Amino acid sequence: MAEFFITPQGRRLAYHKTDGRGPTVVFLGGLKSDMEGTKALHLEAWAKAQGRAFLRFDYSGHGESDGTFEEGSIADWHEDTLAVVDGLTEGAIVAVGSSMGGWQALLLGRARSDRIVGMVTIAAAPDFTEDGYWANFTDEQKARIKSDGMVELPSDYMEPYFVTRKMINDGRKCLVLRDPLTLPFAVRFLQGTADTAVSTETATRLLAHADGPDMRLLLVKDADHRFSDETCLGLIEAAVEEVSG
């Protein structure tokens, strides 16, 4: 059974926390994903077997947490991430972010660099509301965002969903590829070459843009966006181990 945490903004978030030795591994899920995904559950089982502290949670409008997806934004989910990290963990943490969660991990790294000892991203999707959505919208879609406040998009990985004006506008407050991004800890970016949602170009752009003392990008040939087969799960484990110090 999930436990629940009330954020300073009044949002009720579902979470599962495993006690153990630090640093605490914090899993940050993807867009419209939840904490019951393959990678989150696999890492939790791995952490338990290792006697490590682990935390997974649902952003507002995701999974078992309160709210609706359409009400949320990158900025809201950043607030959620900061709230659970500050309220439910102590000491050093390792941030593990998948897809949109990779963007959240980078935002967390910028906001709580003093607490992070390592970071692992899996198909990180920084700035996708601007570079993926807005940059590729037609003039008609942009007009609909402005007039109706939302536009519907199909997806290869989930049901069709709505991108809101708030998602675009709040995303612009959270961009990480336009200004210096210093990550003063060990970082491992993992990326599949067969990913149709996040390109290897995004991964190499992030690697080139970010600055840090120990940063590596691992490209896995033919791995897709889910990055969830046994080989990929093993690579995630190894990366978490590597950056945990």
C-alpha positions in Angstrom: 0.0 0.0 0.0 1.3 3.4 -0.9 1.8 6.1 1.7 0.8 9.7 1.1 2.7 13.0 1.6 1.2 16.5 1.5 3.4 19.0 -0.3 3.8 22.6 0.8 1.5 23.4 -2.2 -1.2 21.2 -0.8 -0.8 18.3 -3.3 -1.3 14.8 -2.0 1.4 12.5 -3.5 1.6 8.7 -3.3 5.0 7.2 -2.5 6.8 4.0 -1.4 9.9 4.4 0.7 12.4 1.7 1.6 14.7 2.3 4.5 18.4 1.3 4.2 21.9 2.7 4.0 22.5 5.8 2.0 22.7 7.5 -0.3 19.0 7.3 -0.9 18.2 6.3 -4.5 15.2 8.5 -5.7 13.4 7.4 -8.9 11.8 10.1 -11.0 9.3 8.7 -13.5 8.4 9.8 -17.0 5.5 11.8 -18.4 2.1 10.1 -17.7 4.1 7.2 -16.2 3.8 6.1 -12.6 5.9 4.5 -9.8 4.7 1.0 -10.7 6.7 0.9 -13.9 9.3 -1.8 -14.7 12.4 0.3 -14.0 11.1 1.7 -10.7 10.0 -1.7 -9.4 13.2 -3.4 -10.6 15.4 -0.7 -8.9 13.4 -0.9 -5.7 13.9 -4.7 -5.6 17.6 -4.2 -6.3 17.9 -1.6 -3.6 16.2 -3.9 -1.0 18.5 -6.7 -1.9 21.5 -4.4 -1.4 20.1 -2.9 1.8 19.9 0.5 0.2 17.5 3.3 0.9 15.1 3.9 -2.0 12.1 6.2 -2.8 9.7 6.2 -5.7 6.6 8.4 -5.9 3.9 9.7 -8.3 3.8 13.3 -9.4 0.5 15.1 -9.0 -1.9 14.0 -11.7 0.0 10.7 -12.1 -0.6 7.2 -10.7 -2.1 7.2 -7.3 -1.5 10.9 -6.5 -4.2 13.4 -6.5 -4.9 15.8 -9.3 -5.4 15.4 -13.1 -2.6 15.3 -15.6 -3.9 18.2 -17.6 -3.7 20.5 -14.6 0.0 19.8 -14.2 3.2 21.1 -15.7 7.0 20.6 -15.6 7.2 23.3 -12.9 4.5 21.7 -10.8 6.2 18.3 -11.0 9.6 20.0 -10.1 7.8 21.3 -7.0 6.6 17.8 -6.2 10.1 16.4 -6.6 11.6 19.0 -4.3 8.9 18.4 -1.7 9.3 14.7 -1.5 13.1 14.9 -1.5 13.1 17.6 1.2 10.3 16.0 3.2 11.0 12.3 2.9 14.8 11.9 2.6 17.8 12.9 4.6 21.4 13.2 3.6 22.9 12.2 0.3 20.8 11.1 -2.6 21.3 9.5 -6.0 18.7 10.8 -8.5 17.6 8.4 -11.2 15.3 10.0 -13.9 13.6 8.4 -16.8 12.5 10.4 -19.9 10.7 13.5 -18.4 12.1 12.3 -15.1 15.5 12.9 -16.6 14.6 16.6 -17.0 13.3 16.5 -13.4 16.6 15.0 -12.3 18.5 17.8 -14.0 16.2 20.4 -12.3 16.8 18.7 -9.0 20.5 18.7 -9.6 20.4 22.4 -10.2 18.3 23.1 -7.1 19.8 20.6 -4.6 23.4 20.1 -5.8 24.6 20.0 -2.2 22.6 16.8 -1.6 23.2 14.9 -4.7 26.2 12.6 -4.9 25.3 11.0 -8.2 22.8 11.0 -11.1 21.6 8.5 -13.7 19.3 9.5 -16.5 17.5 7.1 -18.9 16.5 8.6 -22.2 16.5 12.0 -20.6 14.1 14.5 -22.3 15.2 18.0 -21.2 13.3 21.0 -22.6 11.0 18.7 -24.6 8.0 21.0 -24.2 9.9 23.7 -26.2 12.1 21.6 -28.5 9.8 18.7 -29.0 6.2 20.1 -28.7 6.3 23.8 -29.5 9.1 23.7 -32.1 7.2 21.0 -34.1 3.6 22.3 -33.7 1.9 23.5 -36.8 0.6 27.1 -37.0 -2.9 25.6 -36.4 -1.8 23.8 -33.3 -0.1 26.9 -31.9 -3.2 28.9 -32.6 -5.3 26.2 -30.8 -3.0 26.3 -27.8 -3.5 30.1 -27.6 -7.3 30.0 -28.3 -8.5 26.8 -26.6 -5.7 26.4 -24.1 -4.8 22.8 -25.3 -4.1 20.6 -28.2 -4.4 16.8 -28.5 -1.4 14.7 -29.4 -1.0 11.0 -30.3 1.7 8.9 -28.7 3.6 5.7 -29.4 3.8 5.0 -25.7 0.5 6.0 -24.2 -3.1 7.0 -25.0 -3.5 10.3 -26.9 -3.1 13.2 -24.5 -3.5 16.9 -24.3 -0.7 19.4 -24.2 -1.9 22.6 -22.4 -0.9 26.2 -22.7 0.3 25.9 -19.0 2.5 23.0 -20.0 4.2 25.1 -22.7 4.5 28.3 -20.6 5.6 26.6 -17.4 8.1 24.5 -19.4 9.8 27.7 -20.4 10.5 28.5 -16.8 12.3 25.1 -16.4 14.5 25.0 -19.5 18.0 23.6 -18.8 19.7 23.6 -22.2 19.7 27.4 -22.6 21.8 28.4 -19.6 24.8 26.9 -18.0 24.1 23.6 -16.3 26.6 22.5 -13.7 26.3 19.0 -12.3 29.1 18.8 -9.7 28.8 15.0 -9.1 29.1 11.7 -11.0 26.6 11.6 -13.9 25.7 8.7 -16.3 23.4 9.4 -19.2 21.9 6.2 -20.7 20.3 6.3 -24.1 19.0 3.7 -26.6 19.7 4.2 -30.3 16.3 2.9 -31.3 14.5 5.3 -29.1 11.7 7.0 -31.2 10.6 9.4 -28.4 14.0 10.9 -27.5 16.8 11.1 -30.1 20.5 10.3 -29.6 21.0 13.9 -30.8 19.2 15.1 -27.6 21.5 12.9 -25.5 24.7 14.2 -27.2 23.4 17.8 -26.9 22.9 17.3 -23.2 26.3 15.8 -22.7 27.9 18.7 -24.6 26.0 21.3 -22.8 26.3 20.2 -19.1 29.4 20.7 -17.1 30.8 18.4 -14.5 33.8 16.5 -13.2 32.6 12.9 -14.1 30.1 12.7 -16.9 29.5 9.9 -19.4 27.0 9.0 -22.0 26.3 5.4 -22.8 24.6 4.7 -26.1 23.0 1.2 -26.3 22.5 0.0 -29.8 18.9 -1.0 -30.7 17.5 -0.2 -27.2 14.2 1.6 -27.3 12.6 4.3 -25.2 11.4 1.9 -22.5 15.0 0.7 -21.8 13.5 -2.1 -19.7 14.8 -5.4 -21.0 17.2 -7.4 -18.8 20.3 -6.0 -20.4 19.1 -2.4 -20.0 18.0 -3.0 -16.4 21.4 -4.4 -15.6 23.0 -1.3 -17.1 20.9 1.0 -14.9 21.9 -1.0 -11.8 25.6 -0.7 -12.8 25.3 3.0 -13.4 23.6 3.6 -10.0 26.3 1.6 -8.3 29.0 3.6 -10.1 27.7 7.0 -9.1 26.8 6.1 -5.5 30.4 6.6 -4.3 
